[in-house]
């Protein structure tokens, strides 16, 4: 069993200030027994501000400080940040640090949808990434990746029992329903646990943000390979923990045949 903490928050423009949110979230989740603590996409700095001046490498001060927080509590931390890309854009990176790990996953599918063009400022990643905690393989995906089931099936093929999905979901008509359906559908597609941790809805705390940027809707959600919901949050910031049974994915895959019966 792996216990995973989800820290739903509203990040601001200042990476240093957002470290305080990470510190508090890790302390709360670790205090509840979490082995892994997941934060949203864009935890380092929210969308809607220039990202290139804020980007730092994985060995830069922001990621190094998160690594220290993870080491202090003996947990694996996953948190969204921005790293420099060679072409002058940034990469939308998930920092994965702690428990002997320090690496990143660069978001593969960019959010060029619903009137927003992430690719104008963000360069895409190319490689899926997994990490193991106590022998349990965890896949990584970010926000818009959730709309592409092939990635999740590929992570399942790579041995993932769960996929961690930090997000900063765009608001709008029907978007909460889409988010909830997609988290559960990706579980059914792959048999994996899907751990979707999002930015809280800024309106829930009266935070002023750029209305044209995807800055979060809250409603973090954990579903298993049968599509059943095991944990969820509302619109406002909050922390929840959930126990992930690593044997359940094989039971789900055996029942649904979602991987074994593929023909394309």
BAKENU-975349 format. One record per residue (C-alpha): x, y, z; residue in three letters. Coordinates in steps of 0.5 Angstrom, whole numbers, plus 500, padded with zeros to 3 digits. Example, Ala and Ser with C-alpha at 12.3 -4.5 7.8 and 13.67 -1.06 7.14 Angstrom:
// BAKENU-975349
R     x     y     z   resn
R   525   491   516    ALA
R   527   498   514    SER
//
This chain:
// BAKENU-975349
R     x     y     z   resn
R   500   500   500    UNK
R   502   507   498    UNK
R   499   513   502    UNK
R   499   519   497    UNK
R   497   526   500    UNK
R   494   531   495    UNK
R   495   539   496    UNK
R   490   543   493    UNK
R   493   550   493    UNK
R   492   557   489    UNK
R   500   559   487    UNK
R   502   566   486    UNK
R   507   570   482    UNK
R   513   569   487    UNK
R   516   562   487    UNK
R   519   564   494    UNK
R   512   565   497    UNK
R   510   559   494    UNK
R   515   555   497    UNK
R   512   556   504    UNK
R   505   553   501    UNK
R   509   547   499    UNK
R   513   547   506    UNK
R   506   547   509    UNK
R   503   542   505    UNK
R   508   537   506    UNK
R   508   538   513    UNK
R   501   536   513    UNK
R   501   531   509    UNK
R   507   527   512    UNK
R   504   528   519    UNK
R   498   524   516    UNK
R   502   519   514    UNK
R   503   520   506    UNK
R   509   517   503    UNK
R   508   521   497    UNK
R   506   528   497    UNK
R   503   531   490    UNK
R   502   539   489    UNK
R   499   542   482    UNK
R   501   544   476    UNK
R   505   551   476    UNK
R   506   550   484    UNK
R   512   554   483    UNK
R   508   560   479    UNK
R   501   561   477    UNK
R   500   561   469    UNK
R   498   568   467    UNK
R   505   571   468    UNK
R   511   571   464    UNK
R   514   565   465    UNK
R   521   565   462    UNK
R   524   570   467    UNK
R   522   565   473    UNK
R   524   559   470    UNK
R   530   555   473    UNK
R   533   548   472    UNK
R   532   542   476    UNK
R   539   544   480    UNK
R   536   551   481    UNK
R   534   554   488    UNK
R   527   553   488    UNK
R   528   545   486    UNK
R   533   545   491    UNK
R   529   548   497    UNK
R   523   543   495    UNK
R   528   537   495    UNK
R   530   539   502    UNK
R   523   540   504    UNK
R   522   532   502    UNK
R   528   530   505    UNK
R   526   533   512    UNK
R   520   529   512    UNK
R   522   523   508    UNK
R   517   523   503    UNK
R   517   524   495    UNK
R   514   530   493    UNK
R   511   532   486    UNK
R   510   539   484    UNK
R   509   543   478    UNK
R   515   548   476    UNK
R   518   551   470    UNK
R   525   550   467    UNK
R   528   553   461    UNK
R   528   550   454    UNK
R   533   551   449    UNK
R   529   555   444    UNK
R   527   561   449    UNK
R   521   558   451    UNK
R   520   554   458    UNK
R   518   547   459    UNK
R   512   545   464    UNK
R   516   541   468    UNK
R   514   536   474    UNK
R   519   536   479    UNK
R   520   529   483    UNK
R   524   529   489    UNK
R   526   525   495    UNK
R   527   518   497    UNK
R   533   518   493    UNK
R   530   521   487    UNK
R   531   528   483    UNK
R   528   528   476    UNK
R   523   532   472    UNK
R   517   530   467    UNK
R   516   535   462    UNK
R   509   536   459    UNK
R   508   532   453    UNK
R   501   535   451    UNK
R   501   542   451    UNK
R   494   546   452    UNK
R   493   549   445    UNK
R   485   549   446    UNK
R   479   553   449    UNK
R   482   559   446    UNK
R   489   558   450    UNK
R   496   557   447    UNK
R   501   554   451    UNK
R   505   552   446    UNK
R   507   560   445    UNK
R   511   560   451    UNK
R   512   552   453    UNK
R   516   547   449    UNK
R   513   540   449    UNK
R   517   534   453    UNK
R   518   528   449    UNK
R   519   522   454    UNK
R   514   519   459    UNK
R   517   518   466    UNK
R   516   513   471    UNK
R   518   513   479    UNK
R   518   507   484    UNK
R   516   508   491    UNK
R   517   502   496    UNK
R   517   498   489    UNK
R   510   501   487    UNK
R   511   504   480    UNK
R   508   511   479    UNK
R   507   514   472    UNK
R   507   522   471    UNK
R   502   526   467    UNK
R   500   534   467    UNK
R   493   537   466    UNK
R   492   537   458    UNK
R   495   530   458    UNK
R   489   527   461    UNK
R   485   528   455    UNK
R   490   523   451    UNK
R   489   515   453    UNK
R   495   513   450    UNK
R   500   516   454    UNK
R   496   513   460    UNK
R   496   506   457    UNK
R   503   507   455    UNK
R   505   508   463    UNK
R   501   502   465    UNK
R   505   498   460    UNK
R   511   501   463    UNK
R   509   498   470    UNK
R   505   504   473    UNK
R   500   502   478    UNK
R   498   509   479    UNK
R   499   516   475    UNK
R   500   522   478    UNK
R   496   528   475    UNK
R   498   535   477    UNK
R   493   540   474    UNK
R   492   547   473    UNK
R   485   546   470    UNK
R   482   552   466    UNK
R   475   554   468    UNK
R   469   555   464    UNK
R   462   551   462    UNK
R   462   544   463    UNK
R   470   544   465    UNK
R   469   541   472    UNK
R   464   535   469    UNK
R   470   534   464    UNK
R   475   534   469    UNK
R   471   529   473    UNK
R   470   524   467    UNK
R   477   524   464    UNK
R   480   522   471    UNK
R   475   516   472    UNK
R   476   514   464    UNK
R   483   514   464    UNK
R   483   509   470    UNK
R   478   505   466    UNK
R   483   506   460    UNK
R   489   504   464    UNK
R   487   500   470    UNK
R   491   505   474    UNK
R   490   509   480    UNK
R   489   516   477    UNK
R   491   521   482    UNK
R   489   528   480    UNK
R   491   534   484    UNK
R   489   541   481    UNK
R   490   548   483    UNK
R   484   551   487    UNK
R   479   555   484    UNK
R   482   562   486    UNK
R   475   565   486    UNK
R   474   560   492    UNK
R   479   565   496    UNK
R   478   571   493    UNK
R   484   571   489    UNK
R   485   576   483    UNK
R   488   572   477    UNK
R   488   573   469    UNK
R   482   570   467    UNK
R   485   568   460    UNK
R   489   563   463    UNK
R   488   556   466    UNK
R   489   558   473    UNK
R   485   552   477    UNK
R   478   550   478    UNK
R   479   545   485    UNK
R   476   539   485    UNK
R   482   534   486    UNK
R   480   527   485    UNK
R   483   520   486    UNK
R   480   514   482    UNK
R   481   507   481    UNK
R   482   502   475    UNK
R   474   501   476    UNK
R   473   508   475    UNK
R   471   509   483    UNK
R   472   515   486    UNK
R   476   514   493    UNK
R   478   522   495    UNK
R   476   528   492    UNK
R   476   536   494    UNK
R   472   542   493    UNK
R   474   548   490    UNK
R   478   551   496    UNK
R   485   550   498    UNK
R   485   543   502    UNK
R   489   537   503    UNK
R   487   530   503    UNK
R   490   523   503    UNK
R   489   516   500    UNK
R   491   509   500    UNK
R   493   506   494    UNK
R   493   499   493    UNK
R   498   497   488    UNK
R   495   490   487    UNK
R   488   493   485    UNK
R   490   495   478    UNK
R   491   488   476    UNK
R   484   486   478    UNK
R   481   492   474    UNK
R   485   490   468    UNK
R   483   483   469    UNK
R   476   484   469    UNK
R   475   490   464    UNK
R   480   487   459    UNK
R   482   494   457    UNK
R   489   493   456    UNK
R   489   485   454    UNK
R   484   486   449    UNK
R   487   492   445    UNK
R   487   491   437    UNK
R   490   498   435    UNK
//
